[in-house]
């Protein structure tokens, strides 16, 4: 029981710090089924090497935990959080910077826009390489789709813990602002530094037109 309470306390600390326990590939423990109430917290802690199982097959979720073990978990979490905050590769800008083929553990995930859209029940199949302009051909005033693209995309991103926490996503992940103060969509990946600032202006000399290679 004490081990459960300790794990719940650690989970509360993680949530208070704004950490999303996004689903990740995990070597399963036979005593932690998918419907176990603490499974997301256990998965997060084990994946990030903050705590480990009693053996390769068992986590022992009901085993007692000592004060020293709790201290070690908090210490490891603090080290993990600092290393995460210091990473320079988490800032992405431009749709294809995130929507790409990505290696997730031992498997490759196809996160390209077209590939994801094709998985929507009832949606007609589209090429995996389809981009924003392909979507806008239907999701626009007078188009055959019922909803405009921005009505779909904005809630999907800002209600996604992966977008907010894993990628630190915000408006400028997908957009930039031209000299007239208008938002434009970055349809190709933009090269940025660790703070998300472009290494060169995405606009032309007058600051109004998006560079041709980013359209």
ZAPA-242948 format. One record per residue: residue in one letter; z, y, x of N, C-alpha, C in turn. Coordinates in steps of 0.02 Angstrom, whole numbers, padded with zeros to 5 digits, always signed. Layout:
! ZAPA-242948
aZYXZYXZYX
...
This chain:
! ZAPA-242948
x+00000-00060+00041+00000+00000+00000+00000+00063+00043
x+00039+00060+00097+00042+00119+00141-00026+00133+00172
x-00064+00079+00186-00130+00089+00217-00177+00123+00167
x-00173+00104+00103-00214+00136+00052-00197+00209+00046
x-00132+00225+00044-00111+00295+00038-00135+00335+00098
x-00130+00305+00158-00151+00340+00218-00226+00354+00217
x-00265+00304+00195-00338+00314+00191-00355+00368+00140
x-00319+00367+00084-00330+00418+00033-00314+00487+00060
x-00262+00492+00100-00243+00556+00129-00296+00581+00177
x-00322+00536+00219-00375+00555+00265-00436+00577+00226
x-00453+00541+00173-00511+00560+00131-00501+00630+00102
x-00439+00645+00081-00425+00711+00053-00435+00765+00105
x-00415+00751+00167-00425+00799+00221-00499+00812+00232
x-00539+00758+00231-00611+00765+00241-00643+00806+00186
x-00622+00793+00124-00651+00830+00068-00630+00903+00071
x-00568+00916+00090-00545+00985+00096-00584+01022+00149
x-00608+00986+00200-00648+01017+00253-00721+01023+00234
x-00739+01002+00174-00807+01010+00151-00855+00958+00177
x-00830+00899+00194-00873+00847+00221-00898+00803+00165
x-00963+00794+00160-00992+00751+00109-00993+00679+00133
x-00968+00633+00093-00969+00563+00111-01035+00533+00087
x-01089+00554+00116-01155+00530+00096-01164+00457+00113
x-01203+00423+00072-01214+00351+00083-01249+00340+00149
x-01222+00296+00189-01252+00279+00253-01253+00203+00260
x-01295+00179+00305-01298+00107+00315-01234+00085+00351
x-01202+00032+00325-01138+00010+00351-01135-00066+00353
x-01108-00093+00406-01095-00165+00408-01040-00179+00357
x-01054-00220+00307-01007-00230+00252-00948-00273+00273
x-00890-00258+00244-00831-00299+00251-00823-00340+00187
x-00806-00403+00195-00802-00446+00136-00744-00428+00090
x-00695-00391+00116-00638-00371+00074-00644-00299+00049
x-00703-00268+00058-00715-00201+00031-00780-00203-00007
x-00779-00227-00070-00841-00229-00109-00866-00159-00126
x-00927-00156-00149-00958-00091-00163-00921-00053-00217
x-00886-00089-00263-00851-00054-00317-00777-00040-00300
x-00757-00052-00237-00688-00036-00217-00677+00039-00221
x-00620+00060-00247-00608+00131-00258-00610+00173-00194
x-00593+00143-00137-00592+00180-00074-00653+00166-00031
x-00703+00130-00058-00761+00111-00018-00796+00170+00015
x-00809+00226-00022-00843+00283+00011-00804+00311+00071
x-00737+00316+00063-00696+00343+00117-00695+00295+00177
x-00688+00230+00162-00688+00180+00216-00755+00180+00252
x-00809+00184+00213-00876+00185+00243-00884+00244+00290
x-00863+00303+00267-00869+00363+00309-00829+00357+00373
x-00766+00334+00368-00723+00330+00426-00748+00279+00477
x-00771+00222+00453-00796+00170+00498-00861+00191+00530
x-00907+00220+00490-00972+00242+00518-00964+00291+00574
x-00913+00334+00569-00903+00386+00619-00849+00369+00669
x-00831+00303+00671-00785+00277+00722-00717+00312+00722
x-00696+00333+00662-00630+00363+00656-00577+00309+00644
x-00597+00255+00612-00554+00197+00603-00598+00135+00606
x-00568+00078+00620-00607+00016+00624-00572-00039+00584
x-00609-00092+00571-00581-00148+00534-00534-00190+00576
x-00498-00233+00543-00453-00279+00579-00494-00331+00616
x-00555-00345+00592-00600-00391+00626-00671-00370+00606
x-00720-00406+00631-00790-00389+00615-00805-00401+00541
x-00768-00445+00508-00782-00462+00438-00733-00431+00389
x-00673-00412+00412-00622-00388+00367-00596-00319+00387
x-00588-00277+00337-00559-00211+00349-00484-00212+00337
x-00461-00256+00293-00390-00260+00275-00365-00196+00242
x-00395-00177+00185-00378-00113+00154-00306-00108+00129
x-00272-00165+00118-00203-00164+00093-00151-00174+00148
x-00173-00179+00210-00126-00189+00265-00088-00124+00279
x-00025-00129+00300+00014-00068+00316-00015-00032+00376
x-00004+00032+00380-00028+00073+00436+00031+00111+00464
x+00033+00117+00530+00089+00151+00563+00075+00225+00569
x+00128+00262+00583+00121+00335+00594+00075+00349+00653
x+00078+00306+00703+00035+00315+00762-00038+00306+00743
x-00053+00258+00699-00122+00247+00678-00148+00306+00637
x-00105+00334+00594-00125+00393+00556-00140+00451+00603
x-00096+00460+00653-00106+00514+00702-00173+00505+00738
x-00187+00442+00757-00250+00428+00792-00311+00443+00748
x-00307+00425+00684-00362+00438+00638-00376+00513+00632
x-00322+00552+00624-00330+00624+00617-00358+00654+00682
x-00333+00628+00739-00357+00652+00804-00432+00638+00813
x-00452+00576+00794-00523+00558+00801-00567+00598+00752
x-00541+00610+00693-00579+00651+00645-00589+00722+00672
x-00536+00750+00702-00542+00818+00729-00594+00820+00784
x-00595+00769+00828-00645+00766+00882-00715+00758+00853
x-00721+00716+00800-00786+00706+00768-00810+00772+00737
x-00767+00807+00704-00786+00869+00670-00809+00922+00721
x-00773+00926+00777-00792+00975+00829-00860+00957+00859
x-00872+00893+00871-00937+00873+00900-00992+00886+00850
x-00978+00878+00786-01028+00890+00734-01045+00965+00731
x-00994+01007+00735-01005+01079+00731-01043+01105+00791
x-01039+01070+00847-01072+01093+00908-01143+01067+00916
x-01165+01025+00870-01233+00999+00876-01284+01055+00865
x-01339+01052+00903-01390+01104+00898-01451+01081+00860
x-01451+01018+00837-01511+00992+00806-01506+00986+00730
x-01454+01016+00701-01445+01009+00629-01480+01064+00589
x-01504+01116+00622-01536+01171+00586-01610+01156+00578
x-01631+01146+00517-01701+01133+00502-01727+01188+00456
x-01790+01209+00468-01821+01258+00423-01893+01238+00412
x-01914+01242+00350-01981+01220+00332-01977+01152+00300
x-02012+01142+00245-02006+01079+00206-02016+01016+00249
x-02069+01011+00290-02079+00949+00328-02028+00937+00383
x-01985+00986+00398-01933+00975+00449-01882+00923+00425
x-01872+00919+00360-01827+00869+00331-01865+00813+00297
x-01919+00833+00262-01958+00783+00225-02009+00750+00272
x-01984+00701+00308-02024+00667+00358-02002+00594+00363
x-02034+00556+00405-02011+00488+00419-01950+00493+00463
x-01895+00462+00443-01832+00470+00479-01799+00402+00490
x-01774+00393+00550-01739+00331+00566-01667+00335+00544
x-01646+00291+00499-01578+00290+00472-01547+00223+00490
x-01508+00222+00544-01480+00159+00567-01535+00113+00591
x-01539+00054+00561-01589+00005+00582-01652+00007+00540
x-01658+00054+00495-01717+00056+00452-01748+00126+00451
x-01812+00128+00438-01847+00191+00435-01853+00212+00362
x-01833+00274+00348-01837+00301+00280-01896+00349+00276
x-01935+00341+00222-01991+00386+00210-01967+00442+00164
x-01950+00499+00194-01924+00556+00156-01978+00608+00144
x-02041+00590+00156-02095+00637+00143-02097+00654+00068
x-02116+00715+00053-02114+00739-00015-02153+00694-00063
x-02213+00677-00044-02254+00635-00087-02224+00566-00098
x-02194+00538-00046-02163+00472-00052-02104+00473-00099
x-02064+00527-00097-02007+00533-00141-02028+00544-00213
x-02079+00586-00223-02103+00601-00291-02130+00538-00323
x-02163+00496-00285-02192+00435-00312-02140+00386-00337
x-02077+00395-00316-02023+00351-00339-01992+00373-00405
x-02012+00432-00430-01984+00457-00493-02013+00416-00551
x-01970+00386-00592-01995+00345-00648-02042+00386-00693
x-02100+00357-00707-02147+00390-00753-02192+00441-00720
x-02179+00458-00657-02222+00507-00622-02283+00471-00595
x-02340+00502-00601-02400+00472-00574-02397+00469-00498
x-02428+00418-00470-02426+00410-00398-02463+00465-00362
x-02434+00487-00307-02465+00539-00265-02464+00515-00193
x-02508+00540-00150-02507+00520-00080-02440+00538-00047
x-02417+00496-00001-02354+00511+00034-02358+00576+00072
x-02419+00597+00090-02428+00658+00129-02433+00720+00084
x-02427+00713+00019-02433+00770-00027-02380+00822-00010
x-02398+00885-00018-02352+00940-00002-02339+00985-00061
x-02309+01042-00047-02290+01090-00099-02350+01112-00141
x-02405+01127-00109-02464+01150-00146-02490+01098-00195
x-02485+01034-00176-02505+00980-00221-02461+00979-00283
x-02397+00990-00273-02350+00991-00330-02363+01051-00375
x-02377+01108-00344-02388+01170-00383-02451+01166-00425
x-02497+01123-00408-02558+01118-00447-02544+01096-00519
x-02489+01059-00528-02468+01039-00596-02409+01080-00621
x-02361+01093-00575-02300+01128-00594-02309+01204-00587
x-02350+01233-00631-02364+01304-00631-02379+01325-00703
x-02377+01390-00718-02393+01412-00786-02462+01387-00807
x-02464+01353-00863-02527+01326-00887-02544+01259-00859
x-02504+01233-00811-02516+01167-00782-02496+01112-00830
x-02513+01051-00813-02498+00995-00858-02426+00972-00856
x-02387+00994-00806-02317+00977-00803-02276+01024-00847
x-02220+00999-00874-02180+01040-00919-02137+01090-00882
x-02117+01074-00820-02072+01117-00783-02107+01147-00722
x-02089+01209-00707-02115+01240-00646-02078+01211-00586
x-02111+01212-00529-02084+01180-00469-02016+01208-00450
x-02007+01273-00452-01944+01303-00431-01886+01282-00477
x-01902+01267-00541-01851+01245-00588-01824+01177-00570
x-01864+01137-00535-01844+01070-00514-01813+01071-00445
x-01846+01105-00398-01827+01101-00328-01760+01133-00312
x-01746+01191-00340-01685+01226-00324-01622+01188-00345
x-01616+01164-00407-01557+01125-00424-01552+01060-00383
x-01609+01027-00370-01607+00965-00332-01576+00976-00263
x-01595+01031-00231-01569+01044-00163-01496+01067-00164
x-01479+01114-00207-01412+01142-00204-01360+01097-00237
x-01381+01048-00273-01334+00998-00299-01333+00935-00256
x-01365+00939-00197-01367+00882-00151-01317+00893-00094
x-01268+00848-00089-01219+00853-00034-01253+00842+00033
x-01305+00800+00034-01341+00788+00097-01374+00852+00121
x-01407+00889+00075-01440+00951+00093-01389+01003+00116
x-01333+01010+00080-01284+01062+00097-01244+01046+00159
x-01222+00983+00164-01175+00966+00217-01209+00936+00279
x-01250+00885+00269-01282+00852+00327-01330+00899+00362
x-01368+00938+00322-01419+00983+00351-01399+01056+00349
x-01340+01070+00320-01317+01139+00313-01370+01182+00279
x-01399+01153+00228-01455+01186+00194-01434+01247+00155
x-01479+01295+00151-01471+01355+00111-01540+01381+00093
x-01544+01441+00063-01608+01469+00042-01658+01473+00100
x-01632+01490+00159-01677+01501+00215-01699+01437+00250
x-01674+01380+00227-01700+01317+00251-01773+01308+00228
x-01788+01332+00169-01854+01323+00139-01894+01388+00135
x-01860+01445+00140-01893+01509+00129-01884+01557+00188
x-01925+01608+00189-01914+01667+00231-01932+01728+00188
x-01918+01787+00213-01931+01848+00175-01979+01892+00214
x-02032+01916+00181-02080+01959+00215-02059+02032+00212
x-02101+02076+00238-02084+02147+00243-02073+02180+00175
x-02101+02151+00122-02093+02179+00055-02031+02151+00020
x-01993+02109+00055-01933+02081+00025-01947+02022-00021
x-02005+01991-00014-02023+01935-00057-02011+01869-00020
x-01983+01821-00058-01973+01754-00030-02040+01718-00025
x-02050+01685+00030-02109+01643+00039-02085+01573+00058
x-02123+01523+00040-02105+01453+00055-02132+01434+00123
x-02090+01405+00164-02111+01380+00230-02137+01309+00220
x-02202+01302+00215-02232+01237+00199-02240+01192+00260
x-02229+01220+00318-02229+01181+00380-02165+01196+00418
x-02147+01152+00464-02085+01160+00502-02088+01222+00545
x-02033+01258+00547-02027+01319+00587-01982+01305+00646
x-02003+01322+00705-01962+01312+00765-01908+01365+00767
x-01845+01343+00769-01788+01389+00768-01737+01371+00822
x-01691+01418+00836-01637+01403+00883-01579+01371+00845
x-01522+01364+00879-01465+01328+00848-01434+01366+00790
x-01452+01429+00780-01426+01467+00723-01478+01476+00668
x-01536+01444+00676-01587+01448+00625-01634+01507+00631
x-01628+01544+00685-01671+01603+00695-01737+01581+00727
x-01794+01601+00699-01858+01580+00726-01867+01602+00798
x-01899+01560+00838-01912+01577+00908-01968+01630+00912
x-02009+01635+00859-02058+01689+00853-02067+01705+00780
x-02089+01766+00765-02094+01788+00695-02141+01744+00655
x-02120+01723+00595-02164+01682+00553-02218+01725+00519
x-02214+01791+00527-02262+01836+00494-02308+01870+00544
x-02360+01900+00520-02408+01936+00562-02382+02003+00585
x-02424+02044+00616-02404+02109+00644-02374+02156+00592
x-02397+02152+00528-02370+02197+00478-02309+02168+00443
x-02289+02107+00461-02230+02077+00432-02238+02053+00362
x-02299+02051+00335-02310+02033+00265-02341+01965+00256
x-02385+01946+00301-02422+01883+00291-02392+01827+00333
x-02380+01771+00301-02354+01713+00336-02406+01687+00385
x-02383+01668+00445-02430+01641+00494-02471+01585+00465
x-02533+01582+00483-02579+01533+00455-02554+01462+00468
x-02522+01449+00525-02500+01381+00541-02438+01361+00503
x-02408+01407+00463-02350+01390+00423-02365+01388+00349
x-02427+01403+00330-02446+01404+00258-02449+01333+00231
